[in-house]
Amino acid sequence: MHKRASPSASPQKQQCYRDQNNSRLKIHGARHARLGRGISRLTRHDTEPLPRFMILEVVTGSFARIRAEAENAAVVEEKNGKRSATFNIAEFEESMPLLVGCYRETLRLVNQTLSTRRILQDTSVTTPEGATYILKKDTDLQLPAGVAHYEDSVWGADVNVFNPERFLPSSKGSTEDERKRKAAYIPFGGGRHLCPGRNLA
C-alpha cells in the first residue's frame, strides 16, 4: 500500500490521491485505481471536482438512504429484455431530497468561489458587534464563499462536518435562521449576478 502519490503524477492526480487518502473511505490498490479512473472521467481536469468529493462522502455515509430514494423515484421500463431507469430531474428536489442535500452540502464544504463587486457609492456597513466600516466608491470588494460557508453562527456547531440533512425541509429552523442560511450560502455568487453555469453544475 502506497502512502503517497508518485511525484511524477500530474498535480490533479496527486491531489485526488490526497483527497481520497484523507477521506473516511479507504480503498487501495487496483480498486483505488478503478475508482480514480472512473471518477476522473466524470470530472475531467477542467471541471470543478465537486462530483469526486460528493461521491466519496455519499459512499461513506448516506448511500443506503439515497439508494432508497432513487428506487422510489425511478421509472423502470423493460424493453427488448433490457431494463432501464429514468429520473425526472425537475422532481429531484421533492423525490430525492437527501441527494440534493448531499450536493448542496458538498458545495458548501468544498466551494472556494470568490465574488468581486465594485462599490458604486460611498457606503457604511456596521457589524452586529457595532464596528462600522466605510466602503469607498470605485473600490473593489471581494467576498470569499468559504468564510460564509464555515460561519458557525449560521450553520451550527457541526459546521465542519458533512451533514446533508441540514438542507432537508425537515431541518428548517425559524424564518430568521433560514434568511441567514440563504444569505450565507453563496457557491454561485449572490445578488443579481449569479453564476450562469449554476444550472449546469
C-alpha positions in Angstrom: 0.0 0.0 0.0 1.4 3.4 -1.0 1.4 6.2 1.5 1.7 8.9 -1.2 1.2 9.5 -4.9 4.0 9.2 -7.3 5.9 12.5 -7.7 5.7 12.0 -11.5 1.9 12.1 -11.4 0.1 15.2 -12.5 -0.8 17.7 -9.8 -4.5 16.8 -10.3 -3.8 13.1 -9.7 -1.7 13.8 -6.7 -4.5 16.0 -5.2 -7.0 13.3 -6.0 -4.9 10.7 -4.1 -4.5 13.1 -1.1 -8.3 13.7 -1.0 -9.1 10.0 -1.1 -6.4 9.2 1.4 -7.7 11.8 3.9 -11.4 10.7 3.5 -13.1 8.1 5.6 -13.2 5.9 2.5 -10.1 3.7 2.4 -9.7 2.0 -0.9 -6.2 0.9 -2.1 -4.5 -0.9 -5.0 -6.5 -1.9 -8.1 -9.8 -0.9 -6.5 -8.4 2.6 -5.9 -7.2 2.9 -9.4 -10.5 1.8 -10.9 -12.4 4.3 -8.7 -10.0 7.1 -9.5 -10.2 6.4 -13.3 -14.0 6.3 -13.2 -14.3 9.5 -11.2 -11.8 11.3 -13.3 -13.8 10.5 -16.4 -16.8 12.2 -14.7 -14.9 15.3 -13.7 -12.1 15.7 -16.2 -9.4 18.1 -15.3 -11.1 21.3 -16.4 -14.3 20.8 -14.4 -15.0 21.6 -10.8 -14.1 18.4 -8.8 -17.4 18.5 -7.0 -18.6 15.1 -8.1 -15.5 13.4 -6.7 -16.0 14.9 -3.3 -19.7 14.2 -3.3 -19.2 10.5 -4.4 -16.6 10.0 -1.6 -18.9 11.4 1.0 -22.0 9.6 -0.2 -20.4 6.1 -0.3 -19.0 6.6 3.2 -22.3 7.8 4.7 -25.7 8.3 3.3 -25.6 5.8 0.4 -28.4 3.4 1.7 -30.9 6.2 2.2 -30.1 7.8 -1.2 -30.5 4.4 -2.9 -33.9 4.0 -1.3 -34.9 7.5 -2.5 -33.6 6.7 -6.0 -35.5 3.4 -6.2 -38.7 5.1 -5.2 -38.2 8.0 -7.7 -37.1 5.9 -10.7 -39.5 4.9 -13.5 -38.3 1.4 -14.5 -39.1 0.1 -18.0 -38.2 -3.1 -19.7 -37.6 -3.1 -23.5 -36.1 -5.9 -25.6 -35.1 -7.7 -22.4 -33.2 -4.7 -21.0 -34.3 -2.8 -18.0 -33.7 1.0 -17.8 -34.4 3.5 -15.0 -35.4 7.1 -15.8 -35.4 10.0 -13.4 -37.2 13.3 -13.8 -34.6 15.8 -12.7 -37.3 18.5 -12.4 -38.6 16.5 -9.4 -35.3 15.8 -7.7 -35.9 18.4 -5.0 -39.1 16.6 -4.0 -38.3 13.0 -4.8 -34.7 12.8 -3.8 -34.1 15.5 -1.1 -31.2 13.7 0.5 -29.3 13.5 -2.8 -29.9 17.2 -3.3 -28.8 17.8 0.3 -25.6 15.9 -0.4 -25.0 18.1 -3.5 -25.6 21.3 -1.6 -23.6 20.3 1.5 -20.6 19.3 -0.8 -20.8 22.7 -2.4 -20.9 24.3 1.0 -17.8 22.5 2.2 -15.5 22.5 -0.9 -16.5 25.6 -2.9 -14.0 28.4 -2.8 -15.7 30.9 -5.0 -14.6 34.5 -4.8 -17.1 37.1 -5.9 -16.0 40.6 -6.7 -18.2 43.7 -6.6 -17.5 47.3 -7.3 -18.7 49.9 -4.8 -20.9 52.3 -6.7 -21.1 55.0 -3.9 -19.6 55.6 -0.5 -21.3 53.2 1.9 -21.0 52.5 5.6 -21.6 49.0 7.0 -22.0 48.2 10.7 -21.4 44.7 12.1 -23.6 43.1 14.7 -20.7 43.9 17.2 -21.0 47.6 16.4 -17.9 48.2 14.3 -18.5 50.5 11.4 -16.6 50.3 8.1 -16.6 52.8 5.2 -16.6 51.3 1.7 -15.4 53.9 -0.7 -16.8 54.5 -4.2 -15.0 52.7 -7.1 -13.3 50.2 -4.7 -13.5 46.5 -5.5 -14.8 44.3 -2.7 -14.0 40.6 -2.7 -16.4 38.1 -1.0 -14.9 34.6 -0.4 -17.7 32.0 -0.2 -15.6 29.9 2.3 -16.0 32.5 5.0 -19.8 32.4 4.9 -19.9 28.6 4.3 -18.0 28.0 7.5 -19.7 30.5 9.8 -20.8 28.6 12.9 -23.3 31.2 13.9 -25.2 30.3 10.7 -24.5 26.6 10.2 -24.2 25.5 13.8 -21.5 23.8 15.9 -21.1 21.0 13.4 -20.1 23.5 10.6 -17.0 21.4 9.7 -19.0 18.1 9.4 -20.5 16.8 6.2 -24.2 16.8 7.2 -26.6 16.8 4.1 -29.6 16.8 6.4 -29.1 20.4 7.2 -30.6 21.1 3.7 -33.7 18.9 4.2 -37.1 20.6 4.6 -37.5 18.9 8.0 -34.3 20.7 9.2 -35.6 24.2 8.6 -35.4 26.5 11.6 -37.0 29.8 12.2 -37.6 32.3 9.5 -34.6 34.3 10.7 -32.4 31.2 10.6 -33.5 30.4 7.0 -32.8 34.0 6.0 -29.3 33.8 7.4 -28.6 30.5 5.7 -29.9 31.7 2.3 -27.6 34.8 2.6 -24.6 32.7 3.7 -24.9 30.0 1.0 -23.2 31.6 -2.0 -21.5 28.8 -4.0 -22.6 30.6 -7.2 -22.2 34.2 -6.0 -25.0 36.3 -4.8 -27.3 39.2 -5.5 -28.4 39.9 -9.1 -25.2 38.4 -10.6 -25.3 34.6 -10.0 -23.0 32.3 -12.0 -24.7 31.4 -15.3 -23.4 27.8 -15.0 -25.2 27.1 -11.7 -28.0 25.2 -13.5 -25.4 23.0 -15.3 -23.4 22.1 -12.2 
